[in-house]
Amino acid sequence: MFDIFWRAIAIGVGATVLMDVWAFFLHKAFGQPRPNWGPVGRWVWHLGDKVFHDDIGNAAPYVHEKALGWAFHYFVGIVYGIVLVVLAGAGWLASPTFLPAFILAIVTVGAGWFLLAPGMGAGWAASKRPNPMQIRALNLVSHTVFALGLWVTALLIR
């Protein structure tokens, strides 16, 4: 059981690393802005007081918000890795397939669209941003890359 838990954590970390490599590629190849985890850290810092902000930029800053945002990003990836192993079962670890990882990764887009984005003031599914469809498409692609990371990491450590 202990081995399964650590493998699930490794799967979540591996998938999150691949997602970050993808973001770095998009930045270098296409000039996409690099992820800024500072506002996410600020949002996490204020969760005890308020979940939904009109604009997270107006919330009181936290000195370590960027580090907290990065830590939260990896924490969420780890939680998703654990959820995948719990839902797919220990047998999936012995013979990982892409479909369960893909389904989970696409479902988790909802957390960003319906909790994080409105929580930070971007509206449901980034509806208050000037380019919501582009953001949504990039979210779906990034989570597909995350799914690939879940699956490939599981294959590498089986």
C-alpha positions as CSV (number, residue, x, y, z in Angstrom):
1,M,0.0,0.0,0.0
2,F,2.8,2.4,0.9
3,D,4.5,1.7,-2.5
4,I,1.2,2.6,-4.3
5,F,1.0,5.9,-2.4
6,W,4.5,7.0,-3.3
7,R,4.0,5.9,-6.9
8,A,0.8,8.0,-7.1
9,I,2.7,11.0,-5.8
10,A,5.5,10.4,-8.3
11,I,2.9,10.2,-11.1
12,G,1.3,13.5,-10.1
13,V,4.8,15.2,-9.9
14,G,5.8,13.8,-13.2
15,A,2.7,15.0,-14.9
16,T,3.0,18.5,-13.4
17,V,6.6,18.7,-14.5
18,L,5.6,17.8,-18.1
19,M,2.8,20.5,-17.9
20,D,5.5,23.0,-16.9
21,V,7.8,21.9,-19.7
22,W,4.9,22.4,-22.1
23,A,4.3,25.9,-20.8
24,F,8.0,26.7,-21.2
25,F,7.9,25.4,-24.8
26,L,4.8,27.6,-25.5
27,H,6.6,30.6,-24.1
28,K,9.8,30.0,-26.1
29,A,8.2,28.8,-29.4
30,F,5.1,31.0,-29.5
31,G,5.7,33.9,-27.1
32,Q,2.9,32.7,-24.7
33,P,3.2,34.3,-21.3
34,R,4.9,32.1,-18.8
35,P,2.6,30.9,-15.9
36,N,2.6,33.4,-13.1
37,W,1.8,31.4,-9.9
38,G,2.0,34.5,-7.7
39,P,-1.7,35.4,-8.1
40,V,-2.6,31.8,-7.4
41,G,-0.5,31.9,-4.2
42,R,-2.3,35.1,-3.2
43,W,-5.6,33.4,-3.8
44,V,-4.6,30.4,-1.7
45,W,-3.4,32.7,1.1
46,H,-6.8,34.4,1.2
47,L,-8.9,31.2,1.0
48,G,-9.7,31.4,4.7
49,D,-11.3,34.8,4.3
50,K,-12.8,34.7,0.8
51,V,-13.0,32.3,-2.1
52,F,-14.3,34.5,-4.9
53,H,-12.6,37.8,-5.6
54,D,-13.5,40.5,-8.0
55,D,-9.8,40.9,-8.8
56,I,-7.2,38.9,-6.9
57,G,-4.7,41.8,-7.7
58,N,-6.7,44.0,-5.3
59,A,-6.3,41.5,-2.4
60,A,-3.6,42.2,0.1
61,P,-0.3,40.8,-1.2
62,Y,1.5,38.0,0.6
63,V,5.3,38.1,0.7
64,H,5.8,34.5,-0.4
65,E,2.8,34.3,-2.8
66,K,4.9,33.1,-5.8
67,A,6.4,30.2,-3.8
68,L,3.0,29.4,-2.3
69,G,1.5,29.4,-5.9
70,W,4.2,27.0,-7.1
71,A,3.7,24.7,-4.1
72,F,-0.1,24.7,-4.6
73,H,0.4,23.9,-8.3
74,Y,2.4,20.8,-7.4
75,F,0.2,19.9,-4.5
76,V,-2.8,19.8,-6.9
77,G,-0.8,17.7,-9.4
78,I,0.0,15.3,-6.6
79,V,-3.6,15.1,-5.5
80,Y,-4.7,14.4,-9.1
81,G,-2.1,11.6,-9.3
82,I,-3.5,10.1,-6.1
83,V,-7.1,10.4,-7.3
84,L,-6.2,8.7,-10.6
85,V,-4.6,5.7,-8.8
86,V,-7.5,5.5,-6.4
87,L,-10.1,5.6,-9.2
88,A,-8.3,3.5,-11.8
89,G,-7.1,1.0,-9.2
90,A,-3.7,-0.5,-8.3
91,G,-4.1,-2.7,-11.4
92,W,-3.7,0.4,-13.6
93,L,-0.2,0.9,-12.1
94,A,0.8,-2.5,-13.4
95,S,-0.5,-1.8,-16.9
96,P,-1.2,1.9,-17.3
97,T,-3.4,3.1,-20.2
98,F,-4.0,6.6,-21.4
99,L,-7.8,6.8,-21.3
100,P,-8.2,7.0,-17.5
101,A,-5.5,9.6,-17.2
102,F,-7.1,11.6,-20.1
103,I,-10.6,11.4,-18.6
104,L,-9.3,12.6,-15.2
105,A,-7.2,15.4,-16.7
106,I,-10.1,16.8,-18.8
107,V,-12.5,16.6,-15.8
108,T,-10.0,18.5,-13.7
109,V,-10.2,21.4,-16.2
110,G,-13.4,22.2,-14.4
111,A,-11.5,23.1,-11.2
112,G,-9.7,25.8,-13.0
113,W,-12.8,27.0,-14.9
114,F,-15.3,26.9,-12.1
115,L,-13.2,27.5,-8.9
116,L,-9.8,29.1,-9.7
117,A,-10.7,31.4,-12.5
118,P,-13.8,32.9,-10.8
119,G,-12.0,32.8,-7.5
120,M,-9.3,35.1,-8.9
121,G,-11.8,37.4,-10.6
122,A,-11.5,36.0,-14.2
123,G,-15.1,34.8,-14.3
124,W,-16.5,31.4,-15.0
125,A,-14.1,29.7,-17.4
126,A,-12.2,32.9,-17.9
127,S,-15.3,34.7,-19.3
128,K,-14.2,38.1,-18.0
129,R,-10.9,37.9,-19.9
130,P,-10.5,39.5,-23.3
131,N,-9.6,36.1,-24.9
132,P,-11.7,33.5,-23.0
133,M,-11.9,31.0,-25.9
134,Q,-8.1,31.0,-26.3
135,I,-7.6,30.5,-22.6
136,R,-10.1,27.6,-22.6
137,A,-8.4,26.0,-25.5
138,L,-5.0,26.3,-23.9
139,N,-6.4,24.9,-20.7
140,L,-7.7,21.8,-22.5
141,V,-4.4,21.3,-24.3
142,S,-2.4,21.8,-21.2
143,H,-4.5,19.3,-19.3
144,T,-4.1,16.8,-22.2
145,V,-0.3,17.2,-21.8
146,F,-0.9,16.6,-18.0
147,A,-2.7,13.4,-18.9
148,L,0.2,12.4,-21.1
149,G,2.5,13.1,-18.1
150,L,0.3,10.9,-15.8
151,W,0.4,8.1,-18.2
152,V,4.1,8.3,-19.2
153,T,5.2,8.6,-15.6
154,A,3.1,5.6,-14.7
155,L,4.7,3.7,-17.5
156,L,8.2,4.7,-16.5
157,I,7.8,3.7,-12.8
158,R,5.8,0.5,-13.2
